[in-house]
Amino acid sequence: MNQLRFVDLFAGLGGFHVALERLGHRCVLASEIDPELRRLYSLNFGLEPEGDIRSIPLIDIPPHDILCAGFPCQPFSKAGKQAGLACGKDGDLASVVIDWARAARPRYLLLENVPNLLRHDGGRTWRWLSQELRHAGYSLDAKILSPHEHGVPQIRERLIIVGARDGLDHFSWPAPSSRPTDVRSVLDVSGTAETRLAPRVIEALEVWDAFLERYPKHHRKPWFPIWAAEFGATYPFSTTAPLAIPAATLRQFRGSLGEPIDGTSDEAIAAKLPPYARTARAIPAWKARFLQLNRDLYEQNRTWIDPWLPKLRTYDHSFQKFEWNFDGNARSLWGAIIQLRGSGIRARSPNAAPALVAATSSQIPIIAWERRYLSARERARLQGLSELGHLPAGQGAVTRALGNAVNAKVIELVGRQLLALARIHSAAA
């Protein structure tokens, strides 16, 4: 089979380009709206991308065999507002992909987006997109894949969509790898000074490590998130929202971390409650269940929790929440992969890192045993982009770019299967 030509739309750092170039194929056009990412793309691949895809006349699209597009996921992501096709900034870009497919009629489509695209707007968005692509002449298949299923130690589920004008009867998805993954496989010998944890973060992790050390060895670890603010709290929540209770009554109870609710103003009283309880509306049933589970945990273990609890009082609320997502019986934070989230400190097995996110540098995975964050180069390896010679400068820019990147390893594996189909089609022609 001859070398195939592909276009790389919404190119970013070039995950599609890396994947298909590994397979011996050639990019004939790339499009990326961000000027800095265009500059880096040119440095990495020797190809200057076009700017906004909406400014490229359909008549100027070069002939190509594969249309690759990781069209922006924010309109469909559960982490965003889920405005979808109504999103003023990016909601129309799925329609642009359809227009390109209709105008250029490439033999194959290789698309990527967030899994929530399947469920967005009650499934109507996916039904619209798939129907439009089928009307454009493509047989379609879609599957949610994650790098950790294929030898890369990152849990990052993404929806991969393949399309073919000549049918998908002989297409099969890549089989999962049977080999276990380990984050250590992407680590450098040592981190840089810029990746070191701040002393305050290390101190907070030491506090929670002490919690794990004291936790009874013969007890199963909690399956629910630990909200330490409920340890010693007695404010009512099950039948009446906390701030719907008269102030005089609420002062009879204890609030966050068991402290007395002794404020004189409404604001001072609210400040004694955990942030999630500062509401005059009924607390949702799922949250009320977690509150009660944490109070029960405290009552069953208060003999050792009470001496430990004061160590947590000086930390922000997000550091007072902890998710223990380890499998097995691990009882130390210092062998974990850790992520600092608004919802709390999350500790995971070192088998795989959590998904890289674009929104904030505060959630860069932490290599606990080295007291540092993953470096930019290590995160690039998690995205299958180890061969890129140039990455963005600055923590915010590299976090956004890598968090938005297409995982090149996953695309390479799917691309290999799609190209096997292309050989069958060529032989039958």
DRENTIMAR-50028 format. One line per field, with one value per residue (C-alpha): x, y, z. Coordinates in steps of 0.25 Angstrom, whole numbers, plus 2048, in hexadecimal, padded with zeros to 3 digits. Each point is the difference from the previous one (the first is absolute). Last residue first. Example, Ala and Ser with C-alpha at 12.3 -4.5 7.8 and 13.67 -1.06 7.14 Angstrom:
2
xx = (837/7FA)
yy = (7FC/7F2)
zz = (81D/802)
//
This chain:
429
xx = (7D7/800/80F/7FE/7F4/808/80C/7F7/7FB/80E/801/7F5/806/80D/7F9/7F9/80D/807/7F4/801/810/7FE/7F7/7F9/804/7F7/807/80D/7FE/7F9/80A/80C/7FA/7FD/80E/808/806/7F9/807/80A/808/7F3/805/7F9/7F2/7F9/7F7/806/80E/7FC/7FD/80E/806/7F7/805/7F7/7FF/809/802/808/7F8/7F3/802/7F5/7F6/7FE/7F3/805/804/7F1/7F6/808/7FF/809/7F8/804/80D/801/806/804/7F3/7F8/7FF/7F6/802/7F3/7F4/807/80B/80E/804/809/807/803/80B/802/7F1/802/7F6/800/7F6/7FB/7FB/802/7F6/801/7F9/803/7F9/806/80A/7F5/7FB/80D/809/802/7F6/807/80A/7F4/7FA/80B/7FD/7F1/802/806/7F5/7F6/800/7F2/7FA/808/7FD/7F1/801/807/7F5/7F6/806/801/7F2/7FC/808/7F8/7F3/802/801/7F3/801/805/80E/80E/801/809/80A/801/7F9/806/800/7F1/7FF/80A/7F8/7F3/805/804/808/801/7FE/80A/80B/7FE/809/7F6/7F4/7FB/7F1/7F9/803/7F7/7F4/802/804/7F3/801/7FF/80F/802/7F6/7F5/7FD/80E/809/801/80D/807/80F/80A/807/7F7/80B/808/7F9/806/7FB/7F8/806/806/80B/7FD/803/80A/80C/7F9/803/80B/80A/7F6/7FD/80F/801/7F5/808/80D/7F8/7FC/80F/805/7F6/804/80F/7FD/802/80C/7FD/807/80D/801/7FC/809/804/7F4/7F3/7F8/801/7FF/7F1/7FE/7F7/7FC/802/7F3/7FF/7F2/7FC/800/7F3/7FB/7FD/7FD/7F1/803/7FB/805/7FE/807/7FE/807/7FC/808/7FA/80A/803/80D/806/80F/80A/802/7FF/7F3/7F5/807/7FF/7F1/7F5/7F2/7FB/7F9/7FD/7FB/7FD/802/7F9/7FD/7F2/808/807/7F4/7F9/80C/800/7F1/7FF/80C/7FA/7F3/805/7F8/807/80E/800/809/808/803/80B/809/804/809/7FE/806/7F9/803/7FF/800/7F4/806/7F3/7F7/80B/804/7F2/7FE/80D/7FA/7F3/808/806/7F3/800/80E/7FE/7F1/7FD/7F2/806/804/7FD/805/804/80D/806/7F6/806/7F8/802/80E/804/806/802/80A/800/807/7FB/807/802/804/7FE/803/7F5/800/7F1/7FB/806/808/7FC/7F7/80D/805/80F/808/80B/80F/806/80E/7FB/805/804/7F3/7F7/807/7FD/7F2/7FE/805/7F6/7F4/7F6/805/7FF/809/801/807/804/807/800/80A/7F9/809/7FB/7F2/802/808/7F7/7F3/807/804/802/7F3/7FB/7F2/800/80B/7FE/805/807/803/80D/7FD/7FB)
yy = (7F7/7F4/801/80E/7FE/7F5/809/80B/7F7/7FD/80F/802/7F5/808/80D/7FA/7FD/80D/808/7F9/803/80E/804/80C/80D/809/7FD/801/80E/806/7FA/805/80E/801/7FB/809/7FD/7F7/7F3/7FE/7F4/7F7/7F1/7FD/804/7F3/808/7FB/802/80F/800/7FB/80C/80A/7FB/7F7/807/7FE/7FA/7F4/7F5/808/801/80B/802/80E/804/80E/803/803/7FF/7F6/7F3/7F4/7F4/7F9/7F8/7F1/7F5/809/7FD/80D/80A/80C/80C/808/804/80C/7F6/7FD/7F4/7F5/7F4/7F7/7F9/80C/800/7F4/7F5/7F7/7F5/7FC/80B/80E/80B/806/80E/80B/80C/80A/805/806/807/808/7FB/806/7F6/7F3/7FE/802/7F2/7F7/7FF/7FF/7F6/7F5/7FE/806/7F3/7FB/80E/806/7F5/802/80F/7FD/7F7/80A/80B/7F7/7FC/80F/802/7F5/805/80E/80B/807/80F/80B/7FD/801/7F1/7FD/80B/7F9/808/80A/80A/800/804/80C/804/800/808/7FD/7F3/7F5/7F3/7F8/7F9/7F1/800/809/803/7FD/802/809/80C/7FA/802/80F/802/7FB/7F3/803/802/7F1/7FA/7F9/7F1/7F9/80C/803/806/7F5/801/7F8/7FB/806/809/7F4/7FD/7F2/7FC/7F3/7F1/802/7F6/7F3/7FE/7F6/80A/80B/80E/806/7FF/805/80C/803/7FF/80B/809/7FD/804/80D/803/7FD/809/80B/7FE/802/7F4/7FF/801/80D/7FB/7F5/7F2/7F4/7F3/804/7F9/7FA/7F1/803/803/7F1/7F8/7F1/7F8/7FA/80A/804/7FB/80B/802/7F8/804/7F6/804/80E/806/806/80E/7FD/807/7FE/807/800/804/803/7FA/805/7F6/802/7F6/7FD/7F1/7FF/800/80B/808/801/7FC/803/7FA/806/7FA/806/7FD/80D/807/80E/7FB/7F7/80C/808/7F4/7FE/80E/802/7F3/804/80D/7FA/7F6/807/80D/7FA/7F1/7FC/80D/7FD/7F6/80C/802/7FA/7FE/7F7/801/7F8/800/810/806/80E/808/7F7/7FD/80E/805/7F5/805/80E/7FB/7FA/80E/807/7FF/806/80F/802/7F2/7FC/7F4/7FB/809/7F6/80A/7FA/7F4/7F7/803/802/80F/7FF/7F4/808/7F8/7F5/7FF/7F7/7FF/7F4/7FF/80E/809/80F/808/80D/7FF/7FF/80E/800/80B/7F7/7F8/80B/801/7F7/7F8/802/7F2/7FD/7F6/804/80F/802/7FA/809/80C/7FC/7FD/80E/806/7F8/7FE/7F3/7F9/7F6/7FD/7F5/7F7/7F3/7F2/7F6/7FA/808/80C/7FC/801/80C/808/7FC/804/80D/80A/807/7FB/805/7F9/7F7/7FC/7F3/7FA/7F1/7FA/7F5/7F2)
zz = (7E9/809/803/803/809/808/801/805/80B/805/800/809/80A/800/802/80C/806/7FC/805/80E/800/7FB/80C/7FA/808/807/80E/7F9/7FA/80C/80A/7F7/7FF/80F/804/7F7/7F3/7F6/7FB/7F6/7FB/800/800/80D/7FC/805/809/80C/7FA/7FF/80F/802/7F8/807/80D/80A/80D/80C/80D/7FA/807/7FD/7F1/7FF/7F4/7FB/806/804/7F2/7FC/7F5/7F7/807/800/803/80D/800/7FF/807/80B/808/803/80A/7FF/808/800/7F8/7FB/7FB/804/7F9/806/7FB/80B/807/80A/804/809/804/7F4/802/7F2/7F6/803/7FE/80D/7FE/80A/804/80A/7F6/7F7/80D/801/80B/80E/807/7FB/80B/80A/7FB/804/80F/7FD/7F5/809/80A/7F6/7F8/800/802/7F5/7F6/803/7FE/7F3/7FB/804/7F8/7F4/801/800/7F4/7F8/806/7FB/80B/801/7FD/80A/7FD/807/801/7F4/806/80D/80B/80A/7F5/7FF/80E/7FE/7F3/808/80B/80E/7FE/80A/7F8/809/7F8/7FD/7F4/7F9/808/80E/805/809/7F8/7F5/809/802/7F2/7FB/7F7/7F1/800/803/7F6/807/801/7FF/802/80F/806/808/7FB/807/7F4/7F5/7FB/7FE/7F3/7FC/7F3/800/7FF/80E/803/805/80F/805/7FE/808/7FA/808/7F4/7F7/808/802/7F0/800/809/7F8/7F3/806/804/7F2/7FA/80A/7FC/7F2/7F7/7F7/7F1/7FD/806/7F6/802/800/7F8/7F7/801/7F5/804/80F/7FD/800/7F6/801/7F3/7FA/7F6/7FB/7F1/7F6/7FA/7F4/7F1/7F6/7FE/802/7F2/7F4/804/80D/80E/80D/80D/80D/80D/80B/80D/807/80A/7FE/800/7F2/7FC/7F8/80B/807/7F4/801/7F5/7FE/7F3/7F4/7F2/7F4/7F1/7F8/7F4/805/804/80A/805/802/808/809/803/803/808/808/803/804/80A/80B/7FE/801/802/7F5/800/80F/7FC/7FC/7F2/7F5/7F1/7F5/7F3/7F3/7F1/800/7F9/7FF/801/808/80A/801/803/80A/807/800/806/80C/801/802/80F/801/805/800/807/7FA/7FA/80E/80C/809/80B/802/808/7F9/7F3/7F4/7FC/806/7F6/7F5/7F3/801/7F1/7F6/7F2/7F9/7F1/7FB/7F5/804/806/7F8/7FB/80E/803/80C/80A/808/803/808/7FD/7F5/805/7FC/7FE/804/80A/80E/7FD/7F7/80B/80A/7F9/7FD/80F/803/7F6/806/7F5/7FB/7F2/7F9/7F1/7F8/80B/7FB/804/805/80C/80A/7F7/803/80F/801/7F7/808/80D/7F9/80C/7FD/7F2/800/7F3/7FB/7F1/7FB/7F4/7FF/7FB/7F6/804)
//
